[in-house]
Amino acid sequence: MEMIGTALLAQIEPATTTVSAPARVTRAPFQQDTLLYDGTPSEIPSPLRAAVGHEIDVLQWHSVSDGVSSCRVPMSPEAQGELILVKLEPGVELPERQYEGEELLLVLRGTCVRDGASLERGDYAEFYDGTAHGISASETAGCIVLIAYERLPHQISRPGQRQVA
């Protein structure tokens, strides 16, 4: 999980924004490695392409609720986290939730809003353990975000072991 997060974050330069704590939001444009081998742009950062391919629109999206679809990114059994692509239609809101562990959100397409702050392609937000937060797509355009969840040791189940929590 850390290696994937490091690879994703290493390709963008942070810029400070004003967002109320405890979340941190950083704005940064995608760099050259978002180009495919033929020189055409890709919305999927290069470290993620090995797992999901080059095109967001051809992924197997699963409907979660009205206006919300998701696609899990395959991870190794040893991974201590989850990666999920989430697609929100215009104006759709993911309800506020509180998550145990850290969560990172990277905007791949469109614009989403978090506590009144607009996050656009290349922006990312970090949510800390125990903070409540929600996001919504802008009214005029939907958005696709990559969400990375940290799993704490008591949340990880191994084969033959029941999950606690």
URHU-V477075 format. One record per backbone hydrogen bond with DSSP energy under -1.0 kcal/mol. CO is the residue of the C=O (numbers start at 0). NH is the residue of the N-H. If there is no record, write none. Layout:
BEGIN
co: (CO | CO)
nh: (NH | NH)
END
This chain:
BEGIN
co: (0 | 1 | 2 | 3 | 4 | 5 | 8 | 14 | 19 | 23 | 25 | 30 | 31 | 33 | 35 | 39 | 44 | 47 | 47 | 48 | 55 | 58 | 61 | 64 | 66 | 67 | 67 | 68 | 69 | 70 | 75 | 79 | 81 | 82 | 83 | 84 | 85 | 86 | 87 | 88 | 91 | 96 | 98 | 101 | 102 | 103 | 104 | 105 | 106 | 108 | 110 | 111 | 112 | 113 | 116 | 118 | 119 | 122 | 123 | 124 | 125 | 126 | 127 | 132 | 134 | 135 | 137 | 142 | 143 | 143 | 144 | 145 | 146 | 147 | 148 | 151 | 152 | 157)
nh: (4 | 5 | 6 | 7 | 8 | 9 | 11 | 26 | 22 | 125 | 123 | 33 | 34 | 41 | 38 | 35 | 47 | 50 | 51 | 52 | 58 | 60 | 69 | 67 | 88 | 63 | 64 | 86 | 61 | 84 | 78 | 150 | 148 | 72 | 146 | 70 | 144 | 68 | 142 | 91 | 136 | 132 | 129 | 149 | 126 | 147 | 124 | 145 | 121 | 143 | 137 | 118 | 135 | 116 | 113 | 111 | 122 | 106 | 25 | 104 | 23 | 102 | 130 | 96 | 93 | 112 | 90 | 87 | 107 | 108 | 85 | 105 | 83 | 103 | 81 | 154 | 155 | 160)
END
